[in-house]
């Protein structure tokens, strides 16, 4: 097969692959336009009537859910009272954000969450908790007795949804389906990559790039699962989910930078190594502060967010610098997805701080999913290239070994030929025998050359 024909077939294969990926993405988006809506029967409603609140420091007021009380002292008691229509709702969807809660319906305790003993002492504050709470049919007043967090000066009072239990559960999964699906897909892609790294570790190219790529995808997916409200109903271990989300967010940039070191092979890796060391130190610091009950993850959340964004910025800066300064071909392939990742990560950080929207994590996870998929395509292309280079190296090494062996195999007959010819000239009576021996050595050399040529012909198709 000619070289030109091979190049034409490779080009056609790439065009076909790109077209197939484009059609699959189009099919996915067209399919997602028709998402199943919650059942119309027994519709859920948000309780948006005005409520009264009283703070332990003597201040009080009224507001409408959702609402945030600010500038609170640690472990402040807050009482919220809300009137409802008796018999209208079967259950409530109650969410607490790092706070303790006692919920009363007409002075009857119907729910408690985040109280001491329900979470480990080293956690300092309870994690975010979500539950569907049945309402007494005759209840006309709800009283929420909160204990504000110790690690922040605000108390979030989320929107209160009411309806029957099945519809409330369906509502939770409907609202979190995209976040849950993207997170699960990220973890699946990560696990596949880590498993692939075990295969490549036994080959000549090594599996470390696939391993770090997989860890980045898994960490990002675990963070998304921890952030999703629906996960609490699938895996009812809120403390574990809370720690998983915080640690994953703090750690996700570490495998990303390690991946960059292996794939980019930067001319000056100091910045990437320094960034990885800083983020690793932040991860170690926040875990130690939490475990030893000095400062909780909630209190160090700004530091965690900044370190994650910093790691991504270092990655993007290194890619752009390598591309424009050194014309690094690997950096050129990373440029566009890296800039997109920087934009979504920066927007996500601003959204956490300024709350442009209540859809947290979804923007970053969506952008990261696209980034991870593009990274996967680049990784596979790079793996094919490394396999080809490794095969070429193997061929070269084999040829050198063959040449060394041939040189050894030819040296002895050549020595014999030289000796026989010299002796034939000096001793004419043995010339016939000497020349016959020389002829045999010549045939031995010819056999060696033919063997080398036949070996070359067999290797050529590879």
N, C-alpha and C positions, 0 to 999 in steps of 0.2 A: 504494500500500500504506500503510495507516494506521500511525501510530507504535506503537499498542498491539499490533497484529499483529506488527510487527517485533520488539518486545521479547519477545513470547511465543515467536516462532521462535528468537531468540537464547537464551532460557532453555532451551528444549527441546534445542537443540544442545549447550549446556554440560552438561546432565544426561546426554545420550547419551555425550558424550566422557568424562565422569567415570566412568560405568558401564562403558564399554569399557576404560578404563585399569585399573579395579578388577578386571575379569574377566581381563585379560591378566596382571596381577600374580598373581592367584590361580592361573591356569593355569601360570605359571612356577614358583611354589612347589610346586604339586602335581607338576609334572614333575621337579623337582629332588629329590623324595623318593626317586626310583628311579635312583640313580647306579650306573653300572657298576662292579662290584668287580673287583679283580685276579683273574687266572686262577687256579683252584685247583691246576692242574698246576705242579709245581716251586715250591711255595710258598716265599716268602722268610721269613727269620727274623731276629730281632735277636740279636746276640751279646751276651748279658748276663752272661757268666761274670766272675768276679773277675779283675782285672788288677793288675799291679805297676807302680809308676812310681818312677823315680829322677831327682832334680833335680840339676843341676850343682853346686848349693851344698852337696850332701852329704845333704840330706833325702830320705826315701823313704817309701813307704806302699803301701796297696792300696785299691781302690775298684771300683765297678761303673759302666759306661757308662749314660747320659751323666754326665759329671762336669766340674767346673770347678776348676782349680788357681788359687789366688789369691796375691796379694802376691809376684809374681815380678819379678825385675829384668829390664830390657830385654835381649832377645836371649839369654835363658837356654835352655840345652840341657836337654831333658826326654826321657827314654827310657821308653817304655811297652811292657811285654811281656804277651802274651796267648796262652794255649794254646787250640788249636782241634782239632776232630776231623778227622783226615786224610781227604780225599776226600768230605767231606760237602757242601761248598759249591763252586760253580764260580767265583763272583765276589764281590767286596765293593763296597759303595757307600761310598766314602770321602769325607768332607767335612773341609776345613780352614778355620778361621776366623781370617784375618789372620796365619797362621803358616806357617813352612816345614816340610816333612815329607820324610823318607826312610822308605819302608816296605819292610821285609825279611820274607821268608817263609823260615824256616830259613836265615838268613844270606844269602839271595839277594835282591838288590834288585829289587823288582817295580814300584815306583812312586815318583816324586818330584814334589813340587809346592811352589810358593812359594819356590823357591830364587833367589838373586841372579842376575839376567840373564833370568829368566822374566817379569819385570815391570819397568816403568821405575823408575829410581833415585829420581825425585822423588816416587814414591808412598809411599816409606818402608817400608811393609809390604805384603805381597801381599794381593790381595782374597780374599774367600771363594771357595774352589774346590771343585768337586764332580766326581767321576769314578767310573766303574765299572771296577774293577781285576780282571782274571782272576787266579785263585789256582792255583798248582801243585797237582796232585792229591795229592802226598805231603806237603804242608806241614802241620806240627803246631804250629808256633809263629810268631806274628807279633810283629815288633818295630817300633814306631813311634818314630822319632827326630825330635822336634819342636824347632823354634826359636821361642820365644815372641815375641809382637809387641813392637815398640818403642814403640807408642803406647798401650798399655794394660798393666796389671799382672796380667791374668788370661789363662789359656789354656783355651779351651772344647774339650772332648773330646766331640763329638756321638755319638749312638747309632750303632752299626756294624751295617748291614744286610747280609745275605748271601743268595745265591741265584743263579739263572742270570741272564744279562745282560738278556734280554727282560723277565723278571718284575721285575727291579730298575728297569728303565726305566719299565715300566708303573706300578710303585709310586710313583715320583717324580711322574709326571704325575697319578696318582690323588690323591695328597696335595696337589698344588698346583693342581688343576683350577679350583677356585673363585677362587683368587687370580689365576691366569693369565687366566681368562675375564673377571673384573671389570675387570682392568687393561686388557685389549684393548678391552673395551666402552667404557671411559672414554676411551681414546685415539681410538677411532672417533667417539664423540660430540664430542670436542674438535675433531677434524679437520673434521667436518661443520659445526661452529659457525664455525670459522675461515674455511672456504670460503664460508659464508653471509655472513660479515662483508664479504667482497669484493663480494658482490651488493648488500648494503645500503649499502655505502660510496658506490655510484653513485646511490643513491636519496636522498630528502630527509631520512631519519631518521638516516643515519650507521650505520656498522657496528662502532664501537668496543666497545659492550657485548658483542656477539657474539664479537668478537675476544678480549677479556680473559676472557670466560666459557670460550671454547675453550682458551685457554692454561692456565687453572686445571685443566680436565679433563685435558689432555694431560700436564701436570706430575704430577698425581696418578697417572695411569695409568703413566707412565714410572717413577715411584718403585715402584709395585707390581710392574712387570715386573722391575726390578732386584732386588727382594726375593725374587722367586719362584725356587726352586731349579730348576724345570723350564726356565726361560728359558736356563740355561747349556747345555742340550742342543739348544735350537733355534738359539741365536745364540752360538756359542762364542768370545765375546770378553769374558772376565771383567773386565778392567780397564775397558773401556768401560761395561759394565753397572754396575760398582761406582760409577764417577764419575757415571753417569746417575742412579742412585738417590739418591746423596747431594746432588747439585746440584738435582734435582727436588724433594726434600724441603725443601731450604733455600729454594727459590724459589717454591713453590706458593702461598704467601700473598700474594705481590706482585700477580699478576693478580687475585686475589680482592678485594683492597682497591681496586685500580683500578676493577674492576667496580662495587664499592659506591659509589664517588664518582660514577660516571656514572648509576647507576640510582636510588640513594637521594637524590642531590642534597642532602646534609645541610646543616642551617642553620649548623653549625660544623664544617667539614671538617678542622680542625687535627689532631685525634687520628688520623684515618685517614691523613692525609698524613705525620704524624710516624711512625706505625707502619710505613708503607710505606718511609720513608727508613731507619729502623732495620734492617728486615729486608733491604733492598737492601744496606746497609753490611755486615751479617753475611754475606750471600752473597758479596760482593766480598772480604771479609776471609778467609773460609775457603778460597776458591779460590786467593787469593794465597799463603796459608800453605802450601797443599798443593803448588802449582806450584813454589814456591821452596824446598821441602823443609824448611820450618820446623816445621810441625805438620800431621799428616795428617788426613783426614776423620774417621778413627776417633777421633782425639784431640779433635776439635772437635764430635763427634756430639752431646754434651749441649747445646752452644750451638745447633746446627742444630735440634734437637728443640724447644728452648725458644722459638726465634724463630718456628718454624712454628706452635706452639700459641699464642704471643702474637698472631700475626697473625689467627688464627681468633677468639681472644677479643676482639680489638679490633673485628673485623667484627661479632660477635654483640652486643657492648656497644653499638656504634653503631646497630645495627638496633633494639635494645630501647629505647635512649634516644630515638631519633627517633620511635618508635611512641608511647611513653607521654608524652614531653615535648612533642612538636610535632604529634602525631596524623598523622604522615606516612603516607599510604596505601600507598606502596611498602614502607615498613618493616613495615607490618602483614602484608603478604603474605610477607615474609621471616622473620617471627618464629619460627614453629614449626620450619621446616627448619633455621634457624640454631642454635636451642637443641639440636636433635638432633645437629648437626655438632659443637657444642662438647662434648657429652657423649662422643661416640665418640672425638674427638681427645684429650681429657683421659685417657680410659681407655687409649687406645693408648700415650700417653706413660708412664703408670704401668705399663703392661704391659711396656714396654721396660725400665723400671728395676727393677721388682719381680718380673717374670715370673710373673704369675698363670697364664698359659698359654703354650705354645710356639708358638701360632698367631699370629705377629706380622704386623702390617699388615692382616690380613683384616678386623678389626673396623672400623678406620678407613676402609678402602677400601669396605666394604659401606655404611657410613653416608654416605660421601662420594658414592657412586653414587646413592643415593636423593636426596641433597642436590642433586647436579648435574642429575638428571632434573627435580626440582621447580624448580630455577633455569631450566632450559630452558623449562618450561611458562610460568613467570613472564616470561621473556624474550620468548617468542612473543606472550604477551598484551600485554606492553609495546610490542612492535613493531607490533602491530595498532593499539594506541592512538595511537602516534606517527604511523603512516601516516594514520590518520583525522584527527589534528590537522594533519598536513602538508597533507592534501587540503583541509581547511577553510581553512587559511591561503592555499592556492593559489586557492581560490574567492574569498576575500575580496580578495586582491590583484588578481585578474582583474576583479572587480566595480569596485574602485576605479579601475583603469586604464580600464575601460569608461565609468565616470562622468566621468573626466577628459576622455576623448575626446568623449563626448557633450556635455559642457559647451563644449568647443572648437567642436564641430560646430554647436551651437545658438547660440553667441554671435554669430557672423557674420550668420546670417539675422535674428536679433533686432535687430542693429544696422541692417541693411538695412530691416527693417520700420519701425523707429522713424524712420529718415531719410526713407523714402518717404511715410509718413503726414504728417510735418511739412512736406515739400515739397508734398504734395497740398493741404494747407491753405493754403499760401502762394501756390501757382501753380495756380489752378483749371483753366487750360487743359491742364495735364499730369496732372490728378488721376486720370483714367481709367488712364493708363499706370502712374502711381505705385502705384495700388491693385492693379493686376494684378501688378506686381512683388512687392508685399507679400503677395498671395495665394500666389504661387509660393514665397515664403520660408516661409510658414505650412505649406504642403504638405511642404517640405523638413524642417521641424521635426517634422511628423507622421511622416514616413518614418523619421527618426532614433529617435523614441520607439518606433515599432513594431519596429524592429530590436533595440533594447535589450530589449523585452518578449519577443520571440521567443528571444533568447539566454538570458534567464532561464529560460524554459520548458524549453529543451534541457538546461540545467545541473541542473535540479531532481532528476531521477532519480539523479544521483550522490550 
